[in-house]
Amino acid sequence: MNFWQQTYIKRALNVHTVLVFLFIFSYVFPAAALEPIQITDSTGIVHIDSSFSRLWNPVNKTEHRLSTKYFTNKKKDFSYWYTFKIHNATAENINWYLVSYNFTLNEIDFVEVQNGVEKITTFRNNQSLYDRLIEHKQPVFSVSIKPNETKQYFIRLKNSSSFYYEFALYSSEKFASSFLKENLEFGLFYGFMLFVLIYNIFYYTILKEKVVLYYCLFILSQIIHMAYRDGTGFFLTPYYTEYSEIFKNIARTALAVFLLLYTYYYFKASLNKRIFKLVKAVIFLRLIYAVVMYQDNTLMTFHFELFALLFCSAVAIYSYKKNNSDSKFMIVGLVLLTISYIIYYLSVVAFSSISGFGFFALYYGIACESIFMTLALTERFKRIKLENTLTIQMNNKLELEVQRRTYQIEEKNKQLEEKSEELNLFLYSASHDLRGPLRTIDGLCNLGLTDDASDKKQLFELIKKKLSNLESNISDLNSVTKIQNQILPQSEINFDLIHANIVERFVSTTGLQHVEIVYQNLLDKPFESDNFSIKSIYQNIFENALKYRDRKRNLHVEIRIEELDNNIRISFKDNGLGIPESILPKIFNMFYRGNTESKDDTGLGLYIVKKAVVKLGGTIDVSSKVGEGTEFIIILPRV
């Protein structure tokens, strides 16, 4: 024996002296009921279970049938012994490997007894990966048997957790091919999971949302947890294999916490505060359990994992009933993960016969869950993007509406300011123009009362003239108010009648002579508009032509009304005094009087004309030359 074997035997004799003698005794008196495992040329892999193995009692030197299909240790503080035989039915020496399917075992002693000599191979969980018989994540023991030889082997198990344990014999060829295939499958799984992780990290860089961050941490926890569950994680920490249970428990705790947080924040909009308090309570209990039982691998841990999955699935279904549109993929992902975990859970807790199927079912469930949960995040991203787009569009519309309303308000305020200034000017000028004739009348009355020598007839004529001016002022003020404030009624305009009435009032009744009027109404069809406004326009322009005529020559007035597309065109042309170019832009201003001829006027005539034209939706242009005359051109739309 080499040095480490001698050292181990000395330690084993100090601790288990009685057990070593029982090994020797058991070899001399083998259990007749124990049938050996037959190794033939066609055999590649043999699973060792209750069909070939027995539970060995070193105290009373008896064999017992296994209570389960696979090996177990029901009390974690005790060592359990198992025995089996192997027969080489071939004509060649065989060199096979005994492999444990468990990845975290505290202690295994593999004992071969032949001719009273024991060969002991030990395995301890704190053994570096590079110090093992084969650099492998699982315990591996060498089995060498000559042709037609039968050997009996003993296994001592001691572990901190109470579960079943699976062993199998592999030929050299099957060992290499089987675990190469397994490593390829694990490589595909972890490669896919890393791709999902990177994909969702990219999503997080875009969205910057907690829900995506929690999902990324959930995937990372899954990768670490599964790596230490199947032993792949040992290659990440080959010199710290004794801490593998701690690493796994930290990962499975993070897995439950981040799954709970991810599920809650995914459905946060449709959940109430009580559910969030419940989520926080579950997380708190899980963290407390993880701290207290940081090295635990008992059934209670599996119960916690299953509860977390069922809880998250219930939250997802509850949210779906709240009409959360993008929750269907989330529900499918959680349900698939829960179903696969239930299969794995049952294989651990109840049905050891489906352990292999349950083990890989969890991998398939995680892969499918990752696909559907990523699709759920994608759907959520699309919904958020669509909502953001609609929100941006709505905000843009609101902003445009606010700008439009602001512009309207500014325009209204500007108009109000203009109206206010106009009103102030109107009131000031109107009061001044009304007081002027009244003061003159008052003065003339006082003169008639105090001066007996005054010409009474002349005084009354002057009073009558001032009263006429006062009446004209009041009439113009009334016209301004009516045009500005009243809704214009539409009726058919009789231009011929308006012209005849105005000519009779201002020409025939006043006795004006040497006035030549040329009137042409060339309209093809009736024109509808506000009669009062049309009359005001017509009257004021015609009256101005009479007032500002050139008294050195006969007055000539041309009035022409004609069609112009969908409008009518009215032109007033005279050969009067004309308007100086310097005051031409001011003639439409309120109370503007351009020369001495208009000193007794109100200054409202052309202002009324401009207001009426604008209110009717038309335009007015004027052209004039001093000494030659003036022409007004008015364009009015047909309604």
C-alpha positions as CSV (number, residue, x, y, z in Angstrom):
1,M,0.0,0.0,0.0
2,N,1.1,3.6,-0.6
3,F,1.5,6.2,2.1
4,W,-2.0,7.8,1.9
5,Q,-3.7,4.4,2.1
6,Q,-1.7,3.4,5.2
7,T,-2.6,6.8,6.8
8,Y,-6.2,6.3,6.0
9,I,-6.3,2.7,7.4
10,K,-4.7,3.9,10.7
11,R,-7.3,6.6,11.0
12,A,-10.1,4.1,10.1
13,L,-8.8,1.6,12.6
14,N,-8.9,4.3,15.3
15,V,-12.5,5.2,14.4
16,H,-14.0,2.1,12.8
17,T,-11.9,-0.8,14.0
18,V,-14.9,-3.0,14.5
19,L,-16.3,-2.2,11.0
20,V,-13.0,-3.3,9.3
21,F,-13.2,-6.7,11.0
22,L,-16.8,-7.0,9.9
23,F,-15.7,-6.5,6.3
24,I,-13.3,-9.4,6.6
25,F,-15.9,-11.5,8.3
26,S,-18.5,-10.6,5.6
27,Y,-16.1,-11.7,2.9
28,V,-15.5,-15.1,4.6
29,F,-19.2,-15.5,5.2
30,P,-20.9,-13.8,2.2
31,A,-24.6,-13.3,2.1
32,A,-26.1,-16.1,0.0
33,A,-29.0,-13.9,-1.1
34,L,-26.8,-11.4,-2.8
35,E,-26.6,-11.9,-6.6
36,P,-23.6,-10.5,-8.4
37,I,-23.8,-8.0,-11.2
38,Q,-22.9,-9.8,-14.5
39,I,-20.4,-7.9,-16.7
40,T,-20.5,-9.3,-20.3
41,D,-19.0,-8.1,-23.6
42,S,-22.3,-6.4,-24.4
43,T,-22.6,-4.6,-21.1
44,G,-21.8,-0.9,-21.2
45,I,-23.6,0.7,-18.3
46,V,-25.1,-1.0,-15.3
47,H,-27.2,1.0,-12.8
48,I,-26.7,-0.3,-9.2
49,D,-29.9,-0.3,-7.3
50,S,-31.9,-2.6,-5.0
51,S,-31.8,-5.4,-7.7
52,F,-28.0,-5.9,-7.0
53,S,-27.2,-4.2,-3.7
54,R,-28.1,-4.7,0.0
55,L,-28.0,-2.6,3.1
56,W,-25.2,-3.9,5.3
57,N,-25.4,-3.8,9.1
58,P,-21.9,-3.9,10.5
59,V,-23.1,-4.5,14.1
60,N,-25.0,-7.8,13.6
61,K,-23.3,-8.6,10.3
62,T,-26.5,-9.0,8.3
63,E,-27.8,-7.9,4.9
64,H,-31.1,-6.3,4.4
65,R,-33.1,-5.4,1.3
66,L,-33.2,-1.7,0.4
67,S,-36.4,0.1,1.4
68,T,-36.1,2.2,-1.7
69,K,-34.8,1.5,-5.2
70,Y,-31.6,3.5,-4.6
71,F,-29.3,4.0,-1.6
72,T,-30.4,6.4,1.1
73,N,-29.2,7.8,4.4
74,K,-32.2,8.7,6.6
75,K,-30.1,10.2,9.4
76,K,-27.4,12.6,8.3
77,D,-25.3,12.1,11.4
78,F,-24.8,8.3,10.8
79,S,-22.8,6.3,8.3
80,Y,-24.7,3.9,6.1
81,W,-23.1,0.8,4.6
82,Y,-24.1,-0.9,1.3
83,T,-22.7,-4.0,-0.4
84,F,-22.8,-5.6,-3.9
85,K,-20.9,-8.1,-6.0
86,I,-19.5,-7.8,-9.5
87,H,-18.7,-10.8,-11.7
88,N,-16.5,-10.6,-14.8
89,A,-18.2,-12.9,-17.3
90,T,-15.7,-12.0,-20.0
91,A,-12.4,-13.6,-21.0
92,E,-10.5,-10.4,-20.5
93,N,-9.5,-8.2,-17.6
94,I,-12.0,-5.3,-17.1
95,N,-11.2,-1.9,-15.9
96,W,-14.4,-0.1,-15.2
97,Y,-15.5,2.9,-13.3
98,L,-18.0,3.2,-10.4
99,V,-19.7,6.6,-10.8
100,S,-21.9,8.4,-8.4
101,Y,-24.7,10.5,-9.9
102,N,-24.7,12.7,-6.8
103,F,-22.6,15.9,-6.9
104,T,-22.3,16.8,-3.3
105,L,-21.4,13.9,-0.9
106,N,-19.6,14.7,2.3
107,E,-17.9,11.3,2.6
108,I,-17.7,8.1,0.6
109,D,-15.5,5.1,1.4
110,F,-15.2,2.5,-1.4
111,V,-13.8,-0.8,0.0
112,E,-12.8,-3.8,-1.9
113,V,-12.0,-7.0,0.2
114,Q,-10.1,-9.9,-1.4
115,N,-8.3,-12.7,0.3
116,G,-8.5,-10.9,3.6
117,V,-6.9,-7.8,2.3
118,E,-8.9,-4.6,2.0
119,K,-8.4,-1.9,-0.6
120,I,-9.9,1.4,0.5
121,T,-10.5,4.4,-1.7
122,T,-11.8,7.5,0.0
123,F,-13.7,10.5,-1.3
124,R,-14.2,13.7,0.6
125,N,-16.3,16.6,-0.6
126,N,-13.4,19.1,0.1
127,Q,-11.2,17.2,-2.2
128,S,-9.9,19.4,-5.0
129,L,-11.2,18.5,-8.5
130,Y,-7.6,18.0,-9.6
131,D,-6.8,15.5,-6.8
132,R,-9.5,13.0,-7.8
133,L,-9.0,9.8,-9.6
134,I,-10.5,11.5,-12.7
135,E,-10.9,15.2,-12.9
136,H,-14.7,14.9,-12.8
137,K,-17.5,16.7,-11.0
138,Q,-18.8,13.4,-9.5
139,P,-17.1,10.8,-7.3
140,V,-15.4,8.2,-9.6
141,F,-13.8,4.9,-8.4
142,S,-11.8,2.4,-10.4
143,V,-13.0,-1.2,-10.5
144,S,-10.6,-3.9,-11.9
145,I,-11.6,-7.6,-12.1
146,K,-9.9,-10.5,-13.8
147,P,-11.8,-12.9,-16.2
148,N,-14.5,-15.1,-14.5
149,E,-13.7,-13.4,-11.1
150,T,-16.3,-12.2,-8.6
151,K,-15.6,-9.4,-6.1
152,Q,-17.6,-8.0,-3.3
153,Y,-17.6,-4.2,-2.6
154,F,-18.7,-2.1,0.3
155,I,-19.7,1.6,0.2
156,R,-19.9,3.8,3.3
157,L,-22.0,6.9,2.8
158,K,-22.2,9.8,5.1
159,N,-23.8,13.1,4.1
160,S,-25.4,16.2,5.7
161,S,-28.6,15.7,3.7
162,S,-30.9,12.8,3.7
163,F,-31.6,11.7,0.1
164,Y,-31.2,8.8,-2.2
165,Y,-28.0,8.1,-4.0
166,E,-27.4,6.6,-7.4
167,F,-24.4,4.7,-8.6
168,A,-23.6,3.1,-11.9
169,L,-20.8,1.0,-13.5
170,Y,-19.3,2.4,-16.7
171,S,-17.0,0.8,-19.2
172,S,-14.1,3.0,-20.2
173,E,-15.7,3.7,-23.6
174,K,-19.2,4.3,-22.2
175,F,-17.8,6.6,-19.5
176,A,-16.1,8.8,-22.1
177,S,-19.0,8.9,-24.6
178,S,-21.8,9.3,-22.0
179,F,-20.2,12.2,-20.2
180,L,-19.1,13.8,-23.4
181,K,-22.7,13.8,-24.5
182,E,-23.8,15.1,-21.2
183,N,-21.3,17.9,-21.3
184,L,-22.4,18.8,-24.8
185,E,-26.1,19.0,-23.6
186,F,-25.0,21.1,-20.6
187,G,-23.0,23.3,-22.9
188,L,-26.0,23.9,-25.1
189,F,-28.2,24.7,-22.1
190,Y,-25.8,27.1,-20.5
191,G,-25.0,28.7,-23.8
192,F,-28.7,29.3,-24.4
193,M,-29.1,30.7,-20.9
194,L,-26.2,33.0,-21.4
195,F,-27.7,34.2,-24.7
196,V,-31.0,34.9,-22.9
197,L,-29.1,36.7,-20.2
198,I,-27.2,38.9,-22.6
199,Y,-30.4,39.5,-24.6
200,N,-32.2,40.8,-21.6
201,I,-29.3,42.8,-20.4
202,F,-29.5,44.6,-23.7
203,Y,-33.2,45.2,-23.0
204,Y,-32.3,46.6,-19.6
205,T,-29.9,49.1,-21.2
206,I,-32.8,50.4,-23.3
207,L,-35.6,50.3,-20.8
208,K,-33.8,51.0,-17.5
209,E,-36.6,49.3,-15.7
210,K,-36.5,47.3,-12.4
211,V,-38.5,44.5,-13.8
212,V,-35.9,43.8,-16.5
213,L,-33.1,44.1,-14.0
214,Y,-34.8,41.5,-11.7
215,Y,-35.3,39.2,-14.6
216,C,-31.6,39.4,-15.6
217,L,-30.6,38.6,-11.9
218,F,-33.2,35.8,-11.9
219,I,-31.5,34.2,-15.0
220,L,-28.1,34.7,-13.6
221,S,-29.2,33.0,-10.3
222,Q,-30.7,30.1,-12.4
223,I,-27.4,29.6,-14.2
224,I,-25.4,29.5,-11.0
225,H,-27.9,27.3,-9.2
226,M,-28.1,24.8,-12.0
227,A,-24.4,24.7,-12.4
228,Y,-23.9,23.7,-8.8
229,R,-26.9,21.4,-8.9
230,D,-25.4,19.3,-11.7
231,G,-21.8,19.8,-10.6
232,T,-20.7,22.0,-13.6
233,G,-20.0,24.8,-11.1
234,F,-17.2,22.7,-9.6
235,F,-15.1,23.7,-12.6
236,L,-15.6,27.3,-11.7
237,T,-14.3,26.7,-8.2
238,P,-12.2,23.5,-8.4
239,Y,-10.3,24.2,-5.2
240,Y,-13.4,25.1,-3.1
241,T,-15.6,22.0,-3.7
242,E,-16.5,21.9,0.0
243,Y,-18.3,25.2,-0.4
244,S,-20.5,24.0,-3.3
245,E,-23.6,23.5,-1.1
246,I,-23.2,27.1,0.2
247,F,-22.8,28.4,-3.4
248,K,-25.9,26.4,-4.5
249,N,-28.0,27.6,-1.5
250,I,-27.0,31.2,-2.1
251,A,-28.0,30.9,-5.7
252,R,-31.3,29.1,-5.0
253,T,-32.2,31.8,-2.4
254,A,-31.4,34.6,-5.0
255,L,-33.4,32.6,-7.5
256,A,-36.5,32.7,-5.3
257,V,-36.1,36.3,-4.3
258,F,-35.6,37.7,-7.8
259,L,-38.4,35.5,-9.2
260,L,-40.8,37.0,-6.6
261,L,-39.6,40.5,-7.3
262,Y,-39.7,40.0,-11.1
263,T,-43.2,38.6,-11.0
264,Y,-44.5,41.4,-8.8
265,Y,-43.0,44.3,-10.7
266,Y,-44.1,42.7,-14.0
267,F,-47.7,42.7,-12.8
268,K,-47.4,45.7,-10.5
269,A,-50.0,47.8,-12.4
270,S,-52.7,45.2,-11.8
271,L,-51.8,44.2,-8.2
272,N,-52.8,45.8,-5.0
273,K,-50.5,46.7,-2.0
274,R,-51.6,43.7,0.0
275,I,-50.0,41.3,-2.5
276,F,-46.8,43.4,-2.4
277,K,-46.7,43.0,1.4
278,L,-47.2,39.3,1.0
279,V,-44.3,39.2,-1.5
280,K,-42.1,41.0,0.9
281,A,-43.1,38.6,3.7
282,V,-42.2,35.6,1.6
283,I,-38.9,37.1,0.6
284,F,-38.1,37.9,4.3
285,L,-38.9,34.4,5.4
286,R,-36.8,32.9,2.5
287,L,-33.8,35.1,3.5
288,I,-34.1,34.1,7.1
289,Y,-34.2,30.5,6.2
290,A,-31.2,30.9,3.9
291,V,-29.2,32.5,6.7
292,V,-30.1,29.9,9.4
293,M,-29.8,26.9,7.1
294,Y,-27.0,28.1,4.8
295,Q,-25.6,24.6,4.3
296,D,-29.0,22.8,4.2
297,N,-30.0,20.5,1.4
298,T,-33.0,18.9,3.0
299,L,-36.6,18.6,1.7
300,M,-37.6,21.8,3.3
301,T,-35.5,23.7,0.7
302,F,-37.4,22.0,-2.1
303,H,-40.7,22.9,-0.4
304,F,-39.7,26.5,-0.4
305,E,-38.7,26.5,-4.0
306,L,-42.0,24.8,-5.0
307,F,-44.0,27.3,-2.9
308,A,-42.3,30.3,-4.6
309,L,-43.1,28.9,-8.1
310,L,-46.7,28.2,-7.2
311,F,-47.1,31.6,-5.6
312,C,-45.7,33.4,-8.7
313,S,-47.9,31.3,-11.0
314,A,-51.0,32.3,-8.9
315,V,-50.0,36.0,-9.1
316,A,-49.7,35.7,-12.8
317,I,-53.1,34.1,-13.3
318,Y,-54.7,36.6,-10.9
319,S,-53.2,39.4,-13.0
320,Y,-54.4,37.8,-16.3
321,K,-57.9,37.9,-14.9
322,K,-57.4,41.7,-14.4
323,N,-57.0,42.0,-18.2
324,N,-53.3,42.4,-18.3
325,S,-52.8,42.1,-22.1
326,D,-49.2,40.9,-22.2
327,S,-49.3,38.4,-19.3
328,K,-50.2,35.3,-21.4
329,F,-46.5,34.5,-22.2
330,M,-45.5,35.1,-18.6
331,I,-48.2,32.7,-17.4
332,V,-47.1,30.0,-19.9
333,G,-43.4,30.5,-18.8
334,L,-44.2,30.2,-15.1
335,V,-46.5,27.3,-15.5
336,L,-43.9,25.3,-17.6
337,L,-41.3,26.0,-15.0
338,T,-43.6,25.0,-12.2
339,I,-44.6,21.7,-14.0
340,S,-41.0,20.8,-14.7
341,Y,-40.0,21.6,-11.1
342,I,-43.0,19.5,-9.8
343,I,-41.7,16.5,-11.8
344,Y,-38.2,17.1,-10.4
345,Y,-39.7,17.6,-6.9
346,L,-41.6,14.3,-7.1
347,S,-38.5,12.5,-8.3
348,V,-36.6,13.7,-5.2
349,V,-39.4,13.4,-2.6
350,A,-41.5,10.5,-3.7
351,F,-40.5,8.6,-6.9
352,S,-36.8,7.9,-7.0
353,S,-37.4,5.7,-10.1
354,I,-38.0,8.8,-12.2
355,S,-34.9,10.7,-10.9
356,G,-33.1,10.8,-14.3
357,F,-36.2,12.0,-16.1
358,G,-37.0,14.5,-13.3
359,F,-33.4,15.8,-13.4
360,F,-33.4,16.7,-17.1
361,A,-37.1,17.7,-17.1
362,L,-36.0,20.7,-15.0
363,Y,-33.5,21.8,-17.6
364,Y,-36.1,21.6,-20.4
365,G,-38.6,23.5,-18.2
366,I,-36.1,26.3,-17.5
367,A,-35.2,26.6,-21.2
368,C,-38.8,26.8,-22.2
369,E,-39.6,29.2,-19.3
370,S,-36.7,31.5,-20.5
371,I,-38.2,31.6,-24.0
372,F,-41.7,32.5,-22.9
373,M,-40.6,34.9,-20.2
374,T,-38.4,36.7,-22.7
375,L,-41.3,36.8,-25.1
376,A,-43.4,38.3,-22.2
377,L,-40.8,41.0,-21.7
378,T,-40.7,41.6,-25.5
379,E,-44.5,42.0,-25.5
380,R,-44.3,44.3,-22.6
381,F,-41.6,46.3,-24.3
382,K,-43.9,46.6,-27.4
383,R,-46.8,47.6,-25.3
384,I,-44.8,50.2,-23.4
385,K,-43.3,51.5,-26.7
386,L,-46.8,51.8,-28.2
387,E,-48.1,53.5,-25.1
388,N,-45.2,55.9,-25.1
389,T,-45.7,56.6,-28.8
390,L,-49.4,57.2,-28.2
391,T,-48.5,59.4,-25.1
392,I,-46.0,61.3,-27.2
393,Q,-48.6,61.8,-29.9
394,M,-51.2,62.9,-27.4
395,N,-48.7,65.2,-25.7
396,N,-47.8,66.7,-29.1
397,K,-51.4,67.2,-29.9
398,L,-52.0,68.7,-26.5
399,E,-48.9,70.9,-27.0
400,L,-50.2,72.0,-30.4
401,E,-53.6,72.6,-28.9
402,V,-52.1,74.6,-26.0
403,Q,-50.0,76.6,-28.5
404,R,-53.1,77.2,-30.6
405,R,-55.2,78.2,-27.6
406,T,-52.3,80.4,-26.3
407,Y,-52.1,82.1,-29.7
408,Q,-55.9,82.6,-29.7
409,I,-55.8,84.0,-26.2
410,E,-52.9,86.3,-27.2
411,E,-54.8,87.4,-30.3
412,K,-57.9,87.9,-28.2
413,N,-55.9,89.9,-25.6
414,K,-54.4,91.9,-28.4
415,Q,-57.8,92.6,-29.9
416,L,-59.1,93.5,-26.4
417,E,-56.3,95.9,-26.0
418,E,-57.0,97.4,-29.4
419,K,-60.7,97.5,-28.6
420,S,-60.0,99.1,-25.2
421,E,-57.8,101.8,-26.8
422,E,-60.4,102.2,-29.6
423,L,-63.2,102.4,-27.0
424,N,-61.3,105.0,-25.0
425,L,-60.7,107.1,-28.1
426,F,-64.3,106.5,-29.1
427,L,-65.7,107.7,-25.8
428,Y,-63.4,110.7,-25.7
429,S,-64.1,111.8,-29.2
430,A,-67.8,111.1,-29.0
431,S,-68.2,113.1,-25.8
432,H,-66.1,115.9,-27.4
433,D,-68.2,115.9,-30.6
434,L,-71.5,115.8,-28.7
435,R,-70.5,118.6,-26.3
436,G,-69.3,120.9,-29.1
437,P,-72.8,121.3,-30.8
438,L,-74.5,121.5,-27.4
439,R,-72.2,124.3,-26.2
440,T,-72.8,126.2,-29.4
441,I,-76.6,125.7,-29.1
442,D,-76.4,126.9,-25.4
443,G,-74.4,129.9,-26.5
444,L,-76.9,130.8,-29.2
445,C,-79.8,130.5,-26.8
446,N,-78.1,132.8,-24.2
447,L,-77.4,135.3,-27.0
448,G,-81.0,135.3,-28.0
449,L,-82.2,135.8,-24.4
450,T,-79.8,138.7,-23.5
451,D,-79.5,140.5,-26.8
452,D,-82.7,142.0,-28.0
453,A,-81.1,143.4,-31.1
454,S,-79.9,140.0,-32.4
455,D,-81.5,138.5,-35.5
456,K,-83.8,135.8,-34.1
457,K,-84.3,134.1,-37.4
458,Q,-80.5,133.8,-37.9
459,L,-80.1,132.4,-34.4
460,F,-82.7,129.7,-35.0
461,E,-81.2,128.7,-38.3
462,L,-77.8,128.3,-36.6
463,I,-79.4,126.3,-33.8
464,K,-81.1,124.1,-36.3
465,K,-77.8,123.6,-38.2
466,K,-76.1,122.5,-35.0
467,L,-78.9,120.2,-34.1
468,S,-78.6,118.6,-37.5
469,N,-74.8,118.1,-36.8
470,L,-75.7,116.6,-33.5
471,E,-78.2,114.2,-35.1
472,S,-75.6,113.2,-37.6
473,N,-73.1,112.5,-34.9
474,I,-75.6,110.4,-33.0
475,S,-76.6,108.5,-36.1
476,D,-72.9,107.7,-37.0
477,L,-72.2,106.5,-33.4
478,N,-75.2,104.3,-33.6
479,S,-74.0,102.9,-36.9
480,V,-70.6,102.1,-35.4
481,T,-72.2,100.3,-32.5
482,K,-74.6,98.3,-34.6
483,I,-72.0,97.2,-37.1
484,Q,-69.5,96.1,-34.4
485,N,-71.8,94.3,-32.1
486,Q,-74.8,92.9,-33.9
487,I,-75.1,89.7,-35.8
488,L,-75.6,90.5,-39.5
489,P,-78.9,89.2,-40.9
490,Q,-78.7,88.0,-44.5
491,S,-81.2,89.2,-47.1
492,E,-81.4,90.0,-50.7
493,I,-79.9,93.5,-51.5
494,N,-81.8,95.8,-53.8
495,F,-79.0,98.1,-54.9
496,D,-81.3,100.1,-57.2
497,L,-83.6,101.0,-54.3
498,I,-80.7,101.9,-52.0
499,H,-79.3,104.1,-54.8
500,A,-82.6,105.9,-55.4
501,N,-83.2,106.6,-51.7
502,I,-79.7,108.0,-51.2
503,V,-79.8,110.2,-54.3
504,E,-83.2,111.6,-53.2
505,R,-82.0,112.3,-49.7
506,F,-78.6,113.9,-50.5
507,V,-79.2,115.4,-54.0
508,S,-82.9,116.0,-54.7
509,T,-84.0,117.3,-51.3
510,T,-80.9,119.4,-50.7
511,G,-81.2,121.2,-54.0
512,L,-77.7,120.4,-55.2
513,Q,-77.1,121.4,-58.8
514,H,-74.5,120.6,-61.3
515,V,-74.2,116.9,-60.1
516,E,-73.9,114.2,-62.7
517,I,-74.4,110.6,-61.5
518,V,-73.7,107.6,-63.7
519,Y,-75.1,104.4,-62.0
520,Q,-74.7,100.9,-63.5
521,N,-75.9,97.7,-61.8
522,L,-74.5,94.8,-63.9
523,L,-75.2,91.9,-61.5
524,D,-76.5,88.7,-63.2
525,K,-78.1,87.2,-60.1
526,P,-79.4,88.4,-56.7
527,F,-76.8,89.3,-54.0
528,E,-77.5,88.4,-50.4
529,S,-75.8,90.2,-47.5
530,D,-76.6,92.5,-44.5
531,N,-78.8,95.4,-45.8
532,F,-77.8,97.8,-43.0
533,S,-74.0,97.4,-43.7
534,I,-74.4,97.7,-47.5
535,K,-76.5,100.8,-47.0
536,S,-73.9,102.3,-44.6
537,I,-71.1,101.7,-47.1
538,Y,-73.0,103.1,-50.0
539,Q,-74.3,106.2,-48.1
540,N,-71.0,107.2,-46.5
541,I,-68.9,107.0,-49.7
542,F,-71.6,108.8,-51.7
543,E,-72.0,111.5,-49.0
544,N,-68.2,112.0,-49.0
545,A,-68.2,112.6,-52.7
546,L,-70.8,115.3,-52.3
547,K,-69.0,116.9,-49.3
548,Y,-65.5,117.0,-50.8
549,R,-66.5,118.0,-54.3
550,D,-64.5,120.6,-56.3
551,R,-66.7,123.6,-56.3
552,K,-64.9,125.0,-59.4
553,R,-66.4,122.4,-61.6
554,N,-69.4,120.2,-61.9
555,L,-69.4,117.0,-59.8
556,H,-69.3,113.8,-61.7
557,V,-69.9,110.5,-59.9
558,E,-69.7,107.0,-61.4
559,I,-71.1,104.0,-59.5
560,R,-70.6,100.6,-61.0
561,I,-71.7,97.2,-59.5
562,E,-70.6,94.0,-61.3
563,E,-69.8,90.3,-61.0
564,L,-66.2,89.2,-60.1
565,D,-65.8,85.4,-59.9
566,N,-67.7,84.4,-56.8
567,N,-67.7,88.0,-55.5
568,I,-69.2,91.3,-56.5
569,R,-67.2,94.5,-57.2
570,I,-68.5,97.9,-56.3
571,S,-66.6,101.0,-57.5
572,F,-67.3,104.7,-56.5
573,K,-65.4,107.2,-58.6
574,D,-65.6,111.0,-58.5
575,N,-63.8,114.1,-59.8
576,G,-63.7,115.9,-56.4
577,L,-60.8,117.5,-54.5
578,G,-58.9,114.3,-54.1
579,I,-57.0,113.0,-51.0
580,P,-53.3,113.9,-50.4
581,E,-51.1,110.9,-50.5
582,S,-49.7,111.7,-47.1
583,I,-53.0,111.2,-45.3
584,L,-54.3,108.4,-47.5
585,P,-53.4,105.6,-45.0
586,K,-55.2,107.4,-42.2
587,I,-58.6,108.1,-43.7
588,F,-60.2,104.9,-42.3
589,N,-59.1,105.7,-38.7
590,M,-61.8,106.6,-36.2
591,F,-62.5,110.3,-35.9
592,Y,-60.0,111.2,-38.5
593,R,-60.6,114.5,-40.3
594,G,-58.4,115.2,-43.2
595,N,-59.0,118.9,-44.0
596,T,-60.9,122.0,-43.2
597,E,-63.9,120.9,-45.2
598,S,-64.5,118.1,-42.6
599,K,-64.3,120.2,-39.5
600,D,-68.0,119.7,-38.8
601,D,-67.9,116.0,-39.6
602,T,-67.8,113.2,-37.0
603,G,-64.7,111.6,-38.6
604,L,-66.6,108.2,-38.5
605,G,-67.8,107.9,-42.1
606,L,-64.9,106.0,-43.7
607,Y,-64.3,104.2,-40.4
608,I,-67.9,102.8,-40.6
609,V,-67.3,101.8,-44.2
610,K,-64.1,99.9,-43.4
611,K,-65.7,98.2,-40.4
612,A,-68.7,97.1,-42.5
613,V,-66.6,95.8,-45.3
614,V,-64.4,93.8,-43.0
615,K,-67.4,92.3,-41.2
616,L,-68.9,91.2,-44.5
617,G,-65.6,89.4,-45.3
618,G,-64.6,91.8,-48.1
619,T,-61.8,94.2,-49.0
620,I,-61.7,97.9,-49.8
621,D,-59.0,99.8,-51.8
622,V,-58.7,103.5,-52.5
623,S,-56.8,105.5,-55.0
624,S,-56.7,109.3,-55.3
625,K,-55.0,112.3,-56.7
626,V,-55.3,115.8,-55.5
627,G,-57.2,117.9,-58.0
628,E,-58.4,114.9,-60.0
629,G,-60.6,112.8,-57.8
630,T,-60.9,109.6,-55.8
631,E,-62.0,106.0,-56.5
632,F,-63.1,103.4,-53.9
633,I,-63.2,99.8,-55.0
634,I,-65.0,97.3,-52.7
635,I,-65.0,93.5,-53.2
636,L,-67.7,91.6,-51.3
637,P,-68.1,87.8,-51.3
638,R,-71.3,86.0,-52.1
639,V,-72.6,84.0,-49.2
